[in-house]
Amino acid sequence: MIIYCLSILFVRFACYIRCKNNVSRYTYVMSDLEAPLRPKRKKVWVDYFVKFRWIIVIFVVLPISFTIYFLTYLGDVRSESKSFKRRQKEHDENVKKVVKRLKERNPSKDGLVCTARKPYIAVGMRNVDYKRARHFEVDLSEFRNVLDIDKERMIARVEPLVNMGQISRVTVPMNLSLAVVAELDDLTVGGLINGYGIEGSSHLYGLFSDTVVSYEIILADGCVVRATRDNEYSDLFYAIPWSQGTLGLLVAAEIKLIPVKEYMRLTYKPVKGNLQEIAQAYVDSFAPRDGDQDNPEKVPDFVETMIYSPTEGVCMTGRYASKEEAKQKGNVINSVGWWFKPWFYQHAQTALEKGEFVEYIPTREYYHRHTRCLYWEGKLILPFADQWWFRWTLGWIMPPKVSLLKATQGEAIRNYYHEMHVIQDMLVPLYKVGDALEFNQREMEVYPIWLCPHRLYKLPVKTMVYPEPGFEHAHRQGDTEYAQMYTDVGIYYAPGPVLRGEVFDGAEAVRRMETWLIENHGFQPQYAVSELSEKNFWRMFDASLYEFCRKKYGAVGTFMSVYYKSKKGRKTEKEVQEAEQAHVETAYAETDQPV
């Protein structure tokens, strides 16, 4: 009822505010252009539906999202009230149920194995249409408990559906944390392991999967194994990341913990110049030019940079700080987690006007600083949600669940977003960040841009993603003997041409981006919409260890291959079955043994 009454005010202000914000936000795009670069695009009905989609979001998505968040929280509290011993017992019982279910499958009659989770639940823009083909469902919905926090070993043992909000709520009060805590609350351990996960601490610890100590996996034949980097299943241990659950069913993982303090001392530093100069300032913010990359006195605990235009950005570096330090006289404490607070990316942008400044943010609130506004995607979903009057009245029910947004958009809207919207991450070597930024400006003109560094380790075997050969001999800024420094160039928003009403071919822009990544030894996380052919997919990623493990552990014919699971568009039963029956060795990759 409250939402209904307030909506009357929203309807009056929405169109005006949206127009005002879009004009001011993108003035820089047209400042040096006397005419559009592309011809004007004729509007269709979907344009108007998307424009007023905020009505459905306010009346349907937000209330349901809040209810789901609340019920999930109650479930987490109930789980946390149980002893670790009881949680482990329930885990063992659930594992037996999955094993029994797998053994009921008849390979000659039943489809490929996949989880029973609905396709729209995944956090990402990729169409998980592989579940439209005939499949054999396995229910993993009970695997959402924190099984143990081992303070002596500094290990958290968790199930795959534990999300980042849940684990940080358990660990941070203990002054502990996962080494890498992905920013959005809804991201799950299983998704971050089988797919891709990064945070501002990844320049120290690598990607989320690099912080895993062991995996508990149910193989195609129902066998339950524990894979570590040095046991008999070490090949499986290295093959699991990026495999999208196509080697087995993950039911638990042991993940590295680190000690943390109560606050994050965050420094905001504005940077102005061209894109190459901004890129160099970003590199200098965390990578000493003398190569002393492992010196904690020279390297901050957290790093991220946001670029707001082709000439402006803000570099942020954070260090853990105690409660005593944060509360010293003269220090500014900013609890960014309150619903009425300005969105974090907009708060950071104020550094462009007022100059460099420092503040202290409670650690857990800092970890999830981008959750409420979904980075800046919330601006497109609810164009007035960043305004003070909305934040104070309805900010407490933000954000909308991504799964509900996907469930309510329909195929036409989904295809529209694929063409008129970009949600991509470009993982590129650190020294090529400036080139990646110039590519974005030339091809897509998406701002803001998120920059976050991560180590890509030189491992005993060649995994799906791997450093450039011989990188350690180049002695580039940020690199060490054992890891090459990469950067996630996060591109999330409507491209400049779309905002100007011009013709834009989203599929072609993604193709050019993927080609650029392949040519520059970059990678594209598989949650995103991809236009790659199978040949080019295996040019971007290395298939050797993955396909070796597919054959060794019986995944072929049981689980869909990672390419077909990631492939854009609908997958028919015939297409999926033919792909699985095809000979595993292809012309694109040698797969007899791992390199």
C-alpha positions as CSV (number, residue, x, y, z in Angstrom):
1,M,0.0,0.0,0.0
2,I,2.9,2.3,0.9
3,I,4.5,1.5,-2.4
4,Y,1.3,2.2,-4.3
5,C,0.9,5.6,-2.7
6,L,4.5,6.7,-3.3
7,S,4.3,5.5,-6.9
8,I,2.1,8.5,-7.7
9,L,4.9,10.8,-6.9
10,F,7.4,8.6,-8.8
11,V,5.3,8.8,-12.0
12,R,5.3,12.6,-11.9
13,F,9.0,12.9,-11.5
14,A,10.4,9.9,-13.3
15,C,10.4,11.1,-16.9
16,Y,11.8,14.5,-16.0
17,I,14.6,13.2,-13.8
18,R,15.5,10.5,-16.3
19,C,15.9,13.0,-19.1
20,K,17.8,15.4,-16.9
21,N,20.2,12.7,-15.7
22,N,20.9,11.2,-19.1
23,V,21.7,14.6,-20.6
24,S,24.0,15.7,-17.8
25,R,25.7,12.3,-17.6
26,Y,26.6,12.0,-21.2
27,T,27.3,15.6,-22.1
28,Y,31.0,14.7,-22.6
29,V,30.0,12.2,-25.3
30,M,28.7,14.9,-27.6
31,S,31.0,17.7,-26.5
32,D,33.4,17.2,-29.4
33,L,30.9,15.9,-31.9
34,E,29.0,18.2,-34.2
35,A,27.0,15.3,-35.7
36,P,26.3,11.7,-34.6
37,L,28.8,9.1,-35.8
38,R,26.1,6.7,-36.9
39,P,22.7,7.2,-38.5
40,K,19.6,7.5,-36.3
41,R,17.9,4.3,-35.3
42,K,14.1,3.9,-35.8
43,K,12.4,3.2,-32.5
44,V,10.3,0.0,-32.1
45,W,7.8,-1.0,-29.4
46,V,10.5,-2.6,-27.3
47,D,12.2,0.8,-26.8
48,Y,9.1,2.1,-25.1
49,F,8.6,-1.0,-23.0
50,V,12.2,-0.8,-21.8
51,K,11.8,2.9,-21.1
52,F,8.9,2.3,-18.7
53,R,10.1,-1.0,-17.4
54,W,10.7,0.7,-14.0
55,I,6.9,0.5,-13.4
56,I,7.1,-3.3,-13.4
57,V,10.3,-3.2,-11.3
58,I,8.7,-1.0,-8.6
59,F,5.4,-2.8,-8.3
60,V,6.5,-6.4,-9.0
61,V,10.2,-7.0,-8.9
62,L,11.3,-4.9,-5.9
63,P,8.6,-6.2,-3.4
64,I,9.2,-9.8,-4.4
65,S,12.9,-9.3,-4.3
66,F,12.7,-7.9,-0.8
67,T,10.6,-10.8,0.4
68,I,13.0,-13.3,-1.1
69,Y,16.0,-11.5,0.5
70,F,14.2,-11.5,3.9
71,L,13.2,-15.2,3.7
72,T,16.7,-16.1,2.6
73,Y,18.2,-14.2,5.5
74,L,15.9,-16.1,7.9
75,G,17.1,-19.3,6.3
76,D,20.7,-18.3,6.8
77,V,20.1,-17.4,10.4
78,R,18.4,-20.8,11.0
79,S,21.4,-22.5,9.4
80,E,23.9,-20.6,11.5
81,S,22.0,-21.6,14.7
82,K,22.8,-25.3,14.0
83,S,26.1,-26.8,15.2
84,F,28.8,-27.4,12.6
85,K,28.4,-31.2,13.4
86,R,24.7,-31.1,12.5
87,R,25.4,-29.1,9.3
88,Q,28.0,-31.7,8.3
89,K,25.5,-34.5,8.9
90,E,22.9,-32.9,6.8
91,H,25.5,-32.3,4.1
92,D,26.5,-36.0,4.0
93,E,22.8,-37.0,3.7
94,N,22.3,-34.6,0.8
95,V,25.4,-35.9,-0.9
96,K,23.9,-39.4,-0.7
97,K,20.7,-38.2,-2.3
98,V,22.6,-36.7,-5.2
99,V,24.6,-39.9,-5.7
100,K,21.4,-41.9,-5.7
101,R,19.8,-39.6,-8.2
102,L,22.8,-39.8,-10.6
103,K,22.7,-43.6,-10.4
104,E,19.1,-43.6,-11.4
105,R,20.0,-42.0,-14.8
106,N,19.8,-44.2,-17.9
107,P,22.3,-42.8,-20.3
108,S,20.5,-44.2,-23.3
109,K,17.2,-42.7,-22.5
110,D,17.8,-39.7,-20.2
111,G,19.3,-36.4,-21.3
112,L,22.5,-34.8,-20.1
113,V,22.8,-34.0,-16.4
114,C,22.2,-30.5,-15.2
115,T,21.0,-28.8,-11.9
116,A,17.3,-28.4,-11.3
117,R,17.8,-24.6,-10.8
118,K,15.7,-22.5,-13.1
119,P,17.5,-21.0,-16.1
120,Y,16.9,-17.4,-15.0
121,I,18.3,-17.8,-11.5
122,A,21.9,-17.4,-12.8
123,V,23.5,-14.0,-12.2
124,G,24.5,-13.0,-15.7
125,M,23.3,-12.0,-19.1
126,R,24.0,-15.2,-20.9
127,N,21.0,-17.2,-22.0
128,V,21.1,-20.6,-20.3
129,D,19.0,-22.1,-23.0
130,Y,20.8,-25.4,-22.8
131,K,18.1,-26.5,-20.3
132,R,15.5,-26.3,-23.0
133,A,17.0,-29.4,-24.5
134,R,16.0,-32.8,-22.8
135,H,17.9,-33.0,-19.6
136,F,18.2,-35.0,-16.4
137,E,17.8,-32.7,-13.4
138,V,19.7,-33.1,-10.1
139,D,18.5,-30.9,-7.2
140,L,21.3,-29.1,-5.4
141,S,19.1,-26.6,-3.7
142,E,19.9,-27.8,-0.1
143,F,23.6,-27.1,-0.5
144,R,23.6,-23.6,1.0
145,N,25.3,-24.0,4.4
146,V,28.6,-22.8,5.9
147,L,29.9,-26.1,7.1
148,D,32.9,-25.0,9.1
149,I,35.1,-22.1,10.0
150,D,38.5,-23.5,10.9
151,K,40.5,-20.7,12.6
152,E,43.6,-22.8,13.0
153,R,43.9,-23.8,9.4
154,M,42.3,-20.5,8.3
155,I,39.9,-22.3,6.1
156,A,36.2,-21.9,5.5
157,R,34.3,-25.1,4.3
158,V,31.2,-24.1,2.5
159,E,28.6,-25.5,0.1
160,P,28.2,-24.2,-3.4
161,L,25.0,-22.1,-2.9
162,V,26.5,-20.1,-0.1
163,N,26.6,-16.5,-1.4
164,M,29.0,-13.6,-0.6
165,G,26.5,-11.8,1.6
166,Q,26.0,-14.9,3.7
167,I,29.7,-15.8,4.2
168,S,30.8,-12.2,5.0
169,R,28.0,-12.0,7.6
170,V,29.5,-15.1,9.3
171,T,33.3,-14.3,9.0
172,V,33.7,-10.5,9.3
173,P,32.5,-10.4,13.0
174,M,35.3,-12.8,13.7
175,N,37.8,-10.4,12.0
176,L,38.2,-13.0,9.3
177,S,37.2,-13.0,5.6
178,L,37.6,-14.9,2.4
179,A,40.7,-13.7,0.6
180,V,38.5,-12.7,-2.4
181,V,34.9,-11.5,-1.7
182,A,33.1,-10.7,-4.9
183,E,31.1,-7.5,-4.5
184,L,27.6,-8.5,-5.2
185,D,25.7,-10.3,-2.4
186,D,24.0,-12.8,-4.6
187,L,27.1,-14.3,-6.2
188,T,27.5,-17.9,-5.0
189,V,30.6,-19.9,-4.2
190,G,29.7,-22.5,-6.9
191,G,29.3,-19.8,-9.5
192,L,32.5,-18.1,-8.6
193,I,34.5,-21.3,-8.7
194,N,33.0,-22.9,-11.8
195,G,32.9,-19.6,-13.6
196,Y,34.7,-16.4,-12.6
197,G,35.1,-14.3,-9.5
198,I,37.2,-11.2,-8.8
199,E,37.6,-8.5,-6.1
200,G,39.8,-5.6,-5.3
201,S,42.1,-7.9,-3.4
202,S,42.7,-10.1,-6.4
203,H,46.0,-8.3,-7.2
204,L,47.3,-10.1,-4.1
205,Y,45.4,-13.4,-4.1
206,G,44.3,-14.0,-7.8
207,L,40.8,-14.9,-8.9
208,F,38.3,-16.5,-6.5
209,S,39.2,-20.0,-7.7
210,D,42.8,-19.4,-6.8
211,T,41.9,-19.2,-3.1
212,V,40.3,-22.6,-3.0
213,V,42.1,-25.3,-1.1
214,S,40.0,-28.3,-2.0
215,Y,36.9,-29.3,-3.9
216,E,34.4,-32.0,-3.0
217,I,33.0,-33.3,-6.4
218,I,30.5,-35.9,-7.4
219,L,31.7,-37.4,-10.7
220,A,29.5,-38.7,-13.5
221,D,29.5,-42.3,-12.1
222,G,28.4,-41.1,-8.6
223,C,31.8,-41.3,-7.1
224,V,32.5,-38.6,-4.5
225,V,36.1,-37.3,-4.6
226,R,38.1,-34.7,-2.8
227,A,40.4,-32.8,-5.2
228,T,43.4,-30.8,-4.0
229,R,46.5,-29.4,-5.8
230,D,48.7,-32.2,-4.7
231,N,46.6,-35.4,-4.4
232,E,45.6,-38.0,-6.9
233,Y,42.9,-35.7,-8.3
234,S,45.2,-32.7,-8.8
235,D,44.4,-32.7,-12.5
236,L,40.7,-32.3,-11.7
237,F,41.5,-29.6,-9.1
238,Y,43.2,-27.4,-11.8
239,A,40.5,-28.2,-14.4
240,I,37.4,-27.2,-12.3
241,P,37.8,-23.4,-12.6
242,W,36.0,-22.0,-15.7
243,S,34.5,-25.4,-16.5
244,Q,30.9,-24.2,-15.7
245,G,30.1,-27.4,-13.8
246,T,30.7,-29.7,-16.8
247,L,33.2,-32.0,-15.1
248,G,31.2,-33.0,-12.1
249,L,28.8,-31.6,-9.4
250,L,30.5,-29.4,-6.9
251,V,29.0,-30.0,-3.4
252,A,31.6,-28.4,-1.1
253,A,34.8,-26.4,-1.1
254,E,37.5,-25.4,1.3
255,I,38.5,-21.7,0.8
256,K,41.3,-19.7,2.2
257,L,40.6,-17.2,5.0
258,I,42.6,-14.1,5.9
259,P,42.6,-11.9,9.0
260,V,40.9,-8.5,8.6
261,K,40.2,-5.4,10.7
262,E,37.0,-3.6,11.3
263,Y,37.4,-0.8,8.8
264,M,38.8,-0.1,5.3
265,R,40.8,3.1,5.0
266,L,40.0,4.2,1.5
267,T,41.8,6.8,-0.5
268,Y,40.1,8.4,-3.5
269,K,42.4,10.0,-6.0
270,P,41.1,11.8,-9.1
271,V,42.9,11.4,-12.4
272,K,42.5,13.5,-15.5
273,G,44.1,13.0,-18.9
274,N,43.8,10.8,-21.9
275,L,42.9,7.1,-21.6
276,Q,46.5,5.9,-21.7
277,E,47.4,8.4,-18.9
278,I,44.5,7.3,-16.8
279,A,45.6,3.6,-17.4
280,Q,49.1,4.4,-16.2
281,A,47.8,6.2,-13.1
282,Y,45.7,3.1,-12.3
283,V,48.8,0.9,-12.7
284,D,50.9,3.1,-10.5
285,S,48.2,3.0,-7.8
286,F,49.1,-0.5,-6.8
287,A,52.2,-1.7,-8.8
288,P,55.5,-0.3,-7.7
289,R,57.7,0.8,-10.6
290,D,60.7,-0.8,-8.9
291,G,59.1,-4.2,-9.2
292,D,58.7,-4.8,-5.5
293,Q,55.2,-6.2,-5.9
294,D,55.2,-8.4,-2.9
295,N,56.1,-5.6,-0.4
296,P,53.0,-4.9,1.8
297,E,54.3,-1.4,2.6
298,K,54.1,-0.5,-1.1
299,V,51.0,-2.5,-2.2
300,P,47.5,-1.7,-0.8
301,D,45.1,-4.3,0.4
302,F,42.4,-3.3,-2.1
303,V,42.4,-1.6,-5.5
304,E,39.8,-0.4,-8.0
305,T,39.5,2.4,-10.5
306,M,36.4,3.8,-12.1
307,I,36.6,5.8,-15.3
308,Y,33.7,8.2,-15.8
309,S,34.6,9.6,-19.2
310,P,37.5,9.4,-21.8
311,T,39.4,12.1,-19.7
312,E,38.4,11.5,-16.1
313,G,38.7,8.7,-13.5
314,V,39.1,8.0,-9.8
315,C,41.6,5.6,-8.4
316,M,40.8,4.0,-5.1
317,T,43.2,2.1,-2.8
318,G,42.3,0.7,0.6
319,R,44.1,-0.7,3.6
320,Y,42.5,-2.5,6.6
321,A,42.3,-0.3,9.7
322,S,41.4,-1.0,13.3
323,K,38.3,0.5,15.0
324,E,40.6,2.5,17.2
325,E,42.3,4.1,14.2
326,A,39.1,4.8,12.4
327,K,37.6,6.6,15.4
328,Q,40.5,8.9,16.0
329,K,39.6,12.6,16.0
330,G,39.5,14.1,12.6
331,N,38.9,10.9,10.7
332,V,35.7,10.5,8.5
333,I,33.7,7.3,8.9
334,N,31.3,6.6,6.0
335,S,28.8,3.8,6.5
336,V,28.0,3.3,2.8
337,G,25.8,0.3,3.5
338,W,22.8,2.4,4.7
339,W,20.0,2.4,2.2
340,F,19.7,6.2,2.0
341,K,23.4,6.8,1.2
342,P,24.5,8.0,-2.2
343,W,25.4,5.1,-4.6
344,F,29.0,4.3,-4.2
345,Y,30.2,5.0,-7.7
346,Q,28.6,8.4,-7.6
347,H,30.1,9.1,-4.2
348,A,33.5,8.2,-5.6
349,Q,32.9,10.5,-8.5
350,T,32.8,13.5,-6.2
351,A,36.6,13.3,-6.0
352,L,36.8,14.8,-9.4
353,E,35.5,18.1,-8.0
354,K,36.8,18.1,-4.4
355,G,40.1,16.4,-5.0
356,E,41.8,13.6,-3.2
357,F,40.3,12.5,0.1
358,V,40.4,9.7,2.7
359,E,37.6,8.0,4.7
360,Y,37.0,4.9,6.7
361,I,34.3,2.4,5.7
362,P,33.1,-0.6,7.8
363,T,34.8,-3.6,6.2
364,R,31.7,-5.6,5.4
365,E,29.9,-2.6,4.0
366,Y,33.0,-1.9,1.8
367,Y,33.0,-5.5,0.5
368,H,29.4,-5.1,-0.8
369,R,29.6,-1.4,-1.8
370,H,28.3,-2.1,-5.4
371,T,25.4,-4.4,-4.4
372,R,22.6,-1.8,-3.8
373,C,23.1,-0.1,-7.2
374,L,24.4,-3.2,-9.1
375,Y,27.5,-1.2,-9.9
376,W,25.7,1.4,-12.1
377,E,23.2,-0.9,-13.9
378,G,20.6,0.3,-11.4
379,K,20.5,3.6,-13.2
380,L,19.2,2.0,-16.3
381,I,16.7,-0.3,-14.4
382,L,15.4,2.5,-12.2
383,P,16.6,5.9,-13.7
384,F,15.5,7.8,-10.6
385,A,16.6,5.4,-7.9
386,D,19.8,7.3,-7.1
387,Q,17.8,10.4,-6.2
388,W,17.6,11.4,-2.5
389,W,13.8,11.1,-2.3
390,F,13.8,7.6,-3.7
391,R,16.8,6.5,-1.6
392,W,15.1,7.7,1.6
393,T,11.7,6.3,0.8
394,L,12.3,3.0,-1.1
395,G,16.1,2.6,-1.0
396,W,15.6,-0.1,1.7
397,I,14.1,-2.6,-0.7
398,M,16.9,-2.2,-3.2
399,P,18.4,-3.9,-5.2
400,P,16.1,-5.9,-7.4
401,K,17.2,-9.5,-7.7
402,V,18.9,-10.1,-11.1
403,S,17.1,-13.4,-11.4
404,L,13.7,-11.7,-11.1
405,L,14.7,-9.0,-13.7
406,K,15.5,-11.8,-16.1
407,A,12.3,-13.7,-15.3
408,T,10.2,-10.7,-16.1
409,Q,11.8,-9.5,-19.3
410,G,10.7,-12.0,-21.9
411,E,12.6,-13.1,-25.0
412,A,12.0,-9.9,-26.9
413,I,13.4,-7.7,-24.1
414,R,16.3,-10.1,-23.6
415,N,17.2,-9.9,-27.2
416,Y,16.9,-6.1,-27.1
417,Y,19.4,-6.0,-24.2
418,H,21.8,-8.2,-26.1
419,E,21.8,-5.7,-29.0
420,M,21.5,-2.4,-27.1
421,H,23.3,-3.1,-23.9
422,V,26.8,-4.3,-22.9
423,I,27.7,-6.4,-19.9
424,Q,31.1,-7.7,-20.5
425,D,34.4,-8.1,-18.7
426,M,37.7,-8.0,-20.7
427,L,40.5,-9.7,-18.8
428,V,43.7,-8.3,-20.3
429,P,47.4,-8.1,-19.4
430,L,48.1,-5.1,-17.2
431,Y,50.3,-3.4,-19.8
432,K,47.5,-3.5,-22.3
433,V,44.8,-1.8,-20.2
434,G,45.2,1.5,-22.0
435,D,44.7,-0.2,-25.4
436,A,41.6,-1.9,-24.0
437,L,40.2,1.4,-22.9
438,E,40.8,2.9,-26.3
439,F,39.1,-0.1,-27.9
440,N,36.0,0.6,-25.7
441,Q,36.0,4.3,-26.7
442,R,36.3,3.4,-30.4
443,E,33.8,0.6,-30.5
444,M,31.3,1.0,-27.7
445,E,31.7,4.2,-25.7
446,V,30.5,2.7,-22.5
447,Y,31.0,4.7,-19.2
448,P,31.6,4.3,-16.3
449,I,34.3,1.6,-16.7
450,W,35.5,-0.6,-13.8
451,L,39.1,-1.6,-13.5
452,C,40.2,-4.3,-11.1
453,P,43.6,-6.1,-11.2
454,H,44.2,-9.8,-10.6
455,R,47.1,-12.1,-10.7
456,L,47.1,-14.9,-13.3
457,Y,49.4,-17.6,-11.8
458,K,51.9,-19.7,-13.6
459,L,50.7,-23.2,-12.7
460,P,52.2,-26.7,-13.0
461,V,49.7,-27.4,-15.8
462,K,48.2,-25.3,-18.5
463,T,44.6,-24.5,-17.5
464,M,41.8,-22.9,-19.5
465,V,43.2,-19.4,-18.7
466,Y,46.9,-18.9,-18.4
467,P,49.6,-16.2,-18.6
468,E,51.4,-15.1,-21.7
469,P,54.3,-17.4,-22.4
470,G,57.6,-15.9,-21.2
471,F,55.9,-13.1,-19.3
472,E,58.4,-13.5,-16.4
473,H,61.3,-12.4,-18.6
474,A,59.8,-9.1,-19.6
475,H,59.8,-7.7,-16.1
476,R,56.8,-5.5,-16.7
477,Q,55.2,-3.4,-14.0
478,G,53.0,-5.5,-11.7
479,D,54.4,-8.9,-12.8
480,T,56.3,-11.3,-10.6
481,E,58.3,-14.5,-11.4
482,Y,55.2,-16.6,-10.5
483,A,52.3,-14.6,-11.8
484,Q,51.4,-12.1,-14.5
485,M,49.2,-9.2,-13.5
486,Y,46.0,-8.9,-15.4
487,T,43.1,-6.5,-15.2
488,D,39.4,-6.8,-15.5
489,V,38.1,-4.0,-17.6
490,G,34.4,-4.1,-16.7
491,I,32.1,-2.7,-19.3
492,Y,28.5,-2.5,-18.1
493,Y,26.0,0.0,-19.5
494,A,24.2,1.2,-22.6
495,P,26.7,2.2,-25.3
496,G,27.1,5.9,-26.3
497,P,25.5,5.4,-29.7
498,V,22.4,3.8,-28.1
499,L,22.0,6.7,-25.7
500,R,22.2,9.1,-28.6
501,G,19.6,7.1,-30.5
502,E,22.0,6.0,-33.2
503,V,22.2,2.6,-34.9
504,F,24.3,0.1,-33.0
505,D,25.0,-3.5,-33.7
506,G,25.6,-5.1,-30.3
507,A,26.4,-8.6,-31.6
508,E,29.0,-7.2,-34.0
509,A,30.6,-5.1,-31.3
510,V,31.0,-8.2,-29.1
511,R,32.5,-10.1,-32.0
512,R,35.1,-7.4,-32.5
513,M,35.8,-7.3,-28.7
514,E,36.3,-11.1,-28.6
515,T,38.6,-11.0,-31.6
516,W,40.6,-8.2,-29.9
517,L,40.8,-10.3,-26.8
518,I,42.1,-13.4,-28.7
519,E,44.7,-11.3,-30.5
520,N,45.9,-9.7,-27.2
521,H,45.9,-12.9,-25.0
522,G,42.8,-11.8,-23.1
523,F,39.8,-13.7,-21.8
524,Q,36.1,-13.2,-21.6
525,P,34.2,-14.6,-18.5
526,Q,31.6,-17.1,-19.7
527,Y,28.7,-15.6,-17.8
528,A,28.5,-12.9,-20.5
529,V,26.8,-13.2,-23.9
530,S,29.3,-14.5,-26.4
531,E,29.4,-14.6,-30.2
532,L,32.4,-17.0,-30.4
533,S,32.3,-20.0,-32.7
534,E,33.6,-23.2,-31.3
535,K,36.9,-22.8,-33.1
536,N,37.4,-19.3,-31.7
537,F,36.3,-20.3,-28.2
538,W,39.2,-22.8,-28.1
539,R,41.5,-20.1,-29.5
540,M,40.6,-17.9,-26.5
541,F,40.7,-20.8,-23.9
542,D,43.0,-23.8,-23.7
543,A,41.2,-27.1,-24.1
544,S,44.0,-29.6,-23.3
545,L,43.6,-30.2,-19.5
546,Y,39.8,-29.7,-19.7
547,E,39.2,-32.3,-22.4
548,F,41.7,-34.7,-20.8
549,C,39.6,-34.6,-17.5
550,R,36.3,-34.8,-19.4
551,K,37.4,-38.2,-20.8
552,K,39.2,-39.4,-17.7
553,Y,36.4,-38.7,-15.3
554,G,33.5,-39.8,-17.6
555,A,32.0,-36.3,-18.1
556,V,31.5,-36.9,-21.9
557,G,28.0,-38.0,-22.5
558,T,26.9,-37.1,-19.0
559,F,27.6,-33.3,-18.7
560,M,27.3,-30.8,-21.6
561,S,30.6,-29.4,-22.8
562,V,31.6,-25.9,-21.6
563,Y,31.4,-24.5,-25.1
564,Y,27.8,-25.6,-25.7
565,K,26.8,-24.6,-22.3
566,S,28.2,-21.1,-23.0
567,K,27.0,-20.8,-26.6
568,K,24.5,-18.1,-27.3
569,G,20.9,-19.0,-28.2
570,R,18.7,-22.0,-27.9
571,K,20.1,-25.5,-27.9
572,T,18.0,-28.2,-29.3
573,E,18.1,-31.8,-28.0
574,K,19.5,-33.0,-31.3
575,E,22.2,-30.3,-31.4
576,V,23.3,-31.1,-27.8
577,Q,23.3,-34.9,-28.4
578,E,25.3,-34.6,-31.6
579,A,27.8,-32.4,-30.0
580,E,28.3,-34.9,-27.2
581,Q,28.6,-37.8,-29.5
582,A,31.1,-36.1,-31.7
583,H,34.7,-37.2,-31.3
584,V,36.3,-35.3,-28.4
585,E,39.5,-34.6,-30.2
586,T,39.0,-31.6,-32.5
587,A,41.0,-29.8,-35.1
588,Y,41.2,-26.9,-32.7
589,A,43.0,-28.4,-29.7
590,E,45.2,-31.4,-28.9
591,T,43.5,-33.1,-25.9
592,D,45.3,-36.4,-25.4
593,Q,47.1,-35.2,-22.3
594,P,47.4,-32.0,-20.3
595,V,50.4,-29.7,-21.1
